[in-house]
Amino acid sequence: MKDNIRYSVIVNLIKTLVLTLLSFISFPHVCAALGAEVMGTYTWANTFVFYFLIIAKSGIPNIAIRECSKVKDDRIALSKKVQEFFIIQAIHTILAFTLMCIGVFSVKELFEWKDLIFILSINFLVSTFSFEWLFIALEKHYFISLRSIATLATCSLLIISLVRRPTDLYLYSFLAILSTILNVIINVFCLKKYVTFKYVGPYEFKSYLKPIFVVFIISLMLTLYNSTDTFILGFLDKSKSQVANYSVGVKSIEIIIALITSLDAVFIPRATRYFKMDNKYFFNNLTRYGFNICLFIAIPAIASMSMLSHQITNIISGGSVEYQKAPIVLIILVSMSLTFSLSDMIYEQVLLPMKKEKYYLYTLLLGAVLNIGGSIYLGNIFKEYNNNPAIGVAIATMLTDIIVLINLIVVTKEYVIKALFNKNTLKLFIGGISVLISSFIIAYIVPLNNDIVKIILTICIGAFIYISVLALLKEDLVYSFIRKKNK
């Protein structure tokens, strides 16, 4: 079992790393080509559209993964569930698009950018036909990885080749969602291998209504919690340049979060099966294994990014002087690499399989209120103080994220405390301190002027020191590979 999980984890991590590299290739080019104001406008409009993407999905993928993983060996039962979830999602997508249109034509500032918003909305309209949740439930991680890498590589090359100036905003917006369109086409083509869309019996929507409603509210609260900081910042800063600085500052953090949360595709189906079988031994071990990987990635990432904030944001922004406030945003929010990732894993890996989503909902309600209120209050204070509302919004977001994590740990203490607070976690923090020291020396003492060389050198030396320290301490994840190699 462990080797099988390890293979799936490695495939997902490689996929996310490659996708991250592709994003890093195109994103700095776009930041420099579009400029801070245009890039900020794109980010702000995309945040608005993202609200309706969440309404369209309504948490359906998570429930669909859970339900389809239960019957993945029965083609007829699986086909029935796929048809049911497709119909539900199609209805929600139509509702979401209608609500988005009402919003666009009701708010003047949104109406001014209606063309951009409608281009970006293609993303969630097409996603109705993606069936990505089915391939995750079937654990087709290799297929998902190859497809995602191929489509994003194609789009990244097109972006670099065609996006040259601020007037290319609409072209960039279309190319940014083109990978979704290509993924949908490939998924639909491969779908018939696993399910049929012939009518196989009466649909049973009623059993899904309550969990979908709960997860939908969770998704909506999560969006308010995650994205409202950017949306509020867009109203506080009419030029939208602060939004662009915030976006650049948080970009590397989002990459680490995406890397860790990509493992949900591995853990959700397995955690669901173990809990259904009442196999507490495997369920608890899976929880600990997931947290171990999260800490293993997030701790050294926080240490190195906090020391190299100027170099990282300079590369991400394409070296443009318009993004000088981005390093401060990165330093403030870097802890989210750990806090947000752990919160997500507690929800996806513990609460969701146990069908206790309501506890996550209550926590997100608290988080959304604190984040919205804090972003408005601190954003305005820092706007008046030094005309830098992005700093106030970042502080509010960071504090809220810590409060949310603490609350989730308290709620799930029966499953989380031992998995999170143990000797192995202490070993990882000791390894993280070694990375922090080495990163500080390279960033502030070693005389290197090239940002890329400095970052690569920091990663290589930090990784060597980190793995060496963990190997000496016999940390679980590293030592398991050493034992396997020796055997």
N, C-alpha and C positions, 0 to 999 in steps of 0.2 A: 504493500500500500504506500509506504513512505517513498519508495523509489518512483512510483507512478506519480505521486503528488509533486515530487521534486522535478520530474521531467516537465510537467505542466507549468510549474512555477518558472523554470528556466526558460521555456518557450515564451511565456508571457513577458518575462523581464527583457528578453532579447528583442521581442517585438516592440516593446515600449521604448527601449533604448534607441533602436533604429529610427522609430518614428520621431523621437526627441531630436536626434541628430538631423533628420530631414527638416524639422521645424526650425532648428537653429540655423540651418543653411538659408532658409527663405525669410525668416522673420527679421533679422537685421537689415537685409536688403530692402524689405518693405518699409521699415521704420525710417530709413534714410531717404527712400524714394518718395514716400508720401508726406513726410514731415510730421511734426508733433500734433498740429491742429487737425489735419486730415485723419491721421491715425487715431487720434482721440475720438473724432466723430464716428469713425468706423467701429471702434470699441464700444462706444456709448450706444449706437444703434443696434449692434449685435447683442448687447446686454438686454435691451428691450425685447428683441425677438426671442431671446433665450427664455424669457418668462413664458412665452406661448409654446415654445418647444416642450417645456415641462408640463404645461396643461395638456398638450397633445399626447405626450407619453403617459402622464398621470400615474407614474409608478408601475405601469403595466409590465415593462420588461422584467422587473424584479420578481413580480408574482408569476409571470409566465415562465421564467427560469425555474422557479421553485416547483411549479406544477408540472412542467414538461419533463423535468429531471426524474420525476416519480414514475413516469410511464414511457421513458425513452426506448424501452425494448419492445413496446407494443405499438406497431405502426398505425393500427386503426385508432386506438385510444389517443395516441400522439397527434394524429391528423385532426381528430375532433377538437382537441385542446388548441391546436394551432389555428384552426378556423375560428374558434370562439374568441381567442385573443386578438386575432386580426380584425374581426368585426368590431370588437370593443374599441380598439385603437383607431380604426377608421372614423368611428363616430366622434371620438374625442378630438381627432385632428380637425375635422370639419368645425367643431365647436371652437377650438383654439384659433383657427384662422378667422372665423367670424368675429370673435372678441378682439383679435388684433386689428382687424379692419376698423372696428368701432373706435378703438383707442387712437389709431393713426388719424382718422378723420375728425376726432374730437379735440385733440391737443395740437395747438398751432405749431409748436416747436417740432413735434413728431411729423406733422403733415409736410413741413419743409423738406424732410428727408424721406418722404414716402417711397421714392424710387429705390433708394438704398435698402430700406426696410423690407420691401416686397421681394427684392432679389435675395436677401438673406433668409426670408421666410421659406424659400424653396427647400431649404435644408430640412425643416420638420415636415413639410408636405410630402417630400419624397421618402422620408424615413419611415412612413407608415408601411412601406413595402419592403423594408430591409430584413425583417425576421432575424435580426442579429441575436435576439434572445434565444431563438431555437438552436442556433449553432453553439451558443455558450452552454445551453442545457445538455446538448449532445457531446460537449467537451471536445469540439473540433478546433482546438487551439492552434494547431499547425496550419490549418486552412485559413483561419482568421488572420493569423500573423502574416502569411505570405500575401494574401489579398490586400491587407491594409498597407503593407510596406510598398507593394507595387503601385497601388493607386495614389498614395501620398507622394511617392517619388515622382510620379508623372506630373502631378499638380505642382509640386515644388519647382520642378524644372520649368514648367510653363510660367509660373509666377516670376522666377528670376529672369526669364527670357523676355517677358512681355510687359511687366510692370516697371515703369521708368520714372514717372512724374506724378505729382498730386492729382492731375486730371485722370489718372488711371484708377481712381477709387472704385468705380463700378465694375471695371474689369477684374480688379483684385477680389472684390466681393464675390463675384461669380466663381473665380478660380479657387477661392477658399472653400467653397461648398461643393466643388466638382468631385472631390474624392468621395463624398457621401453618395453622390449620384452614381459613380462608378461602382462603389461597393454594393449598392442596392441592385444594380443590373447583374452583377456576378452572383449575389445571393439568390436572386429569383431564378436564375438559370440553373443553380445547383439544388434548388429546393425540392424538385420532384424526386430526387434520389432518396429522400427521407420521409416525405409525407405526400398525401394526395389531397386534392381540394374537391374531390367528389363528396357529396353529402353522405355522412356515415352515421347519422342518427340525430335525435333531437338535441339541441344545444341546452346547456345548463348554465346560464349566465348568473343566476341568483346566488350561487355559492361563491362567486367571485366579487360580488358587489361590495360587501363589507371590507375585505382586505384591500381591494383596489381603491376604495374611497379613502381608507386610512393611509395607504402608501401615497396616494395622490396628494393628500393634504401635507404629508411629510415632504414630498418632492417640492410642493409649492413653498412650504416653509423653508426648506433647504435652499431653494433658489433665492428667496427673500434674504435669507441669512448670508448666502455666498455672494450674490450679485448686486444687492442693493447699495453696497458701499460704492461701487463704480457708478451706478445710476445716479445716486445722490450727488456724487462728486461732479458729474456732468452738469447738474443744475447749479452747483456752487461756483463752478468755473465755466463761464459762457464760452470761452475760447476753446475749451476741451483739451488744452495742452496738458493740464494737470491729470486728466484721465489717461493720456498717453504715458506720462511719467509713472503713474500708478501701475499701468499695464506692463510697462517694461520692468518695473521693480518686482512685480509679482510673478513674472514669466518663469524664472528659474525655479521658484517655489512650486508653481503649478506643475512643472515637469517632474519634480520629486514626488508630489502628491499623485500625479497620474501614474508614475512608475509603481508606487505601492498599491494604489487602489485598483490597478489593472489585475491584481491577484484575486479580486472579488470573483472574477470569472472562473477561477479554480476552486475557491473555497465555498461559495454559496451552494452549488449542487451537492458537494460532499457533506457539508455541515447539515444540509437539509436531510440527506439520507441517514446520516448517523443519528440525528435527533429523532427521526421517525422510527428508527430501529431501537430507540432507547439505549443506544450504545454510548454511555457517558464517558467511557475510557477514551475511545477514539475522538469523540466530540471535544473533550477537554484538551486532548493532545493536539488536535487540529487548531484549536483556539490559541494555544501556547505557541505552536509553530508559526501561525500567522503573525502574532505579535512579535515574535523573535525576528522574523524577516523585516517587519516594519521598523523596528528599532535599529536593526543592523544597517539599513539603508539611510534612515532619517538622521541618526545621530551624527555620523561623519559629514553628511551633507550640510547640516546646520553649522557645524564647526568650520568647514571650509568656505561656505558661502558668506558667512558673516565676516570673515577675514578678507575676502576677495570681492566685496560688493561693488566697488568702483570698476574693477576689471570686467566683472561679469556683465553689469549693466551697460558698460561702454561697448562691449561686443554685441550684446543683444540689440542695442539701439543703432548699430552700424556706425558708431563713433560720432554721432550727431551731438552738437552742444546743446540741443533743445531738451535733452533728457537728463540734465544735471541733478535733478531732485530724486531720480530713481534709486540711487544707492541707499538713501536714507529709508525709503519705503521698504527696500529689500531687507535691511537690517532689522527693522521693526517687525516685519511679518515672517521672518525666516523660521521662527518657532512653529509656525503652522504646518511646516513639513512633517512635524511629529504630531502635534495636537489634532489637526484636522484628519490626518491619516488614521490615527488611533480611533477617533470618534467614528469614522466611516467603517472601520473594521468591526467595532463593537456592534454597530447597527447591522451590517451585512452578514457578519459571521456568527453573531450570538442572538440578537433580538429577532431578526427576520426568520431564521429557521425555527425559532421557538414560537413564532406568531405573536410576538409581544411588541409589535411596531408602535403601539400607542405610547410607550414610554419614550421612544425616540421623538415622537410627535410633540409630546409635552415639553421635552428639552429644547426642541427646535423653536417652539413658540416663544419660550423664554429667550432663546438666542436671537431670534428675529427682532423681538422688541428691543432688546439691549443693543443690538447692532445698528438698527435704524435710528433709535434715539441717540445712541452714542456717536454715530457718524454725523448726524445733523448738528449735535451740540458741539463736539470737539472740532468738527470741520469748520463750523462758523467761528469758533474761538481762534483757531490757527489762521483762518482767513483774515481775521481782523488783526491778529498779532504780527504775522509776517507774510501775509498773502500766500500761504502755502497750505490750503485745506487738505491736501493729500496726506500730510503728516497726521493731522487730527483724525482723519478717517481710518488711517492705518492703525493708529493706537487703539481706537475703538474696536476695530475688527480683531486685533490680537488679543485684547482683554476678554472679549466675548468668547473667542474660541477656547481659551483656557477654562472659562466658567462652564461651557458646554461639556468639555471633556471630563471635568471633575464630577459633574452631575451624572454623566453616563457611567462613570466608574462606580459611583455610589449605587446606582440603580442595578447594575449587573455584577455587584461585588462577589456574588457566589461563584461566578464563572471567570471573572476578570482579575481579581486581586492576585491570586497565586500565579496566574499566567503572565502577569505584567510585573509584579514586584517580587523579584527573586534574585538569587546570586548571579544568575546568568545576565540579567539586566544590568547589574552592577558592573560586570565585566565589560559589557558594551559601552557603558558610560566612561570607564577607565580608558578604553580604546578611543572613545571620542575625544577625551582630553588630550591624548597623544596627537591626534589629528589637528586639534585646535592649536597646539604648540608649534607643530611643524608648519601649519598654514600661516601662522603669525610670522615665523622666521622668514619664510619665502616671500610673503606679501610685503613686509616692512623692513627687512634687513638685507636680503639678497638683492644686489643691484641689477634688476632686469627691467627694461623699458617696454618690452613687447608683452601685451596683455595675454595673447594666446599662449605664448611660451610659458608665461608665469602660471597660468591656470593649468596647463598640461603638466607642468613640473609639480605643482601642488597636488594634483590628483594622483599622479604616479607615486611620488614619495609618500603622500598621506596614506594611500591604499596599502603600500608595502608595510609601513609602520603599523597601520591599523590591523591588518591581517596577522602580522607577526606577534603583536601584543595579544590578540585574541587567541592565537594558537598557543602561546606560552601559558595563558590563563585557562586553556582548555574550554573555551566558549563553545556552546552546544553546536551551533551551525557550522563553524569552521572546523571544529574537531571531528564532526561526523564525516566530513569530506576526507579528512586526513586518515581516519580509521578505515574508511571504505577503500581508499587508495592503497593503504598498507595491506589490507586483507586481499 
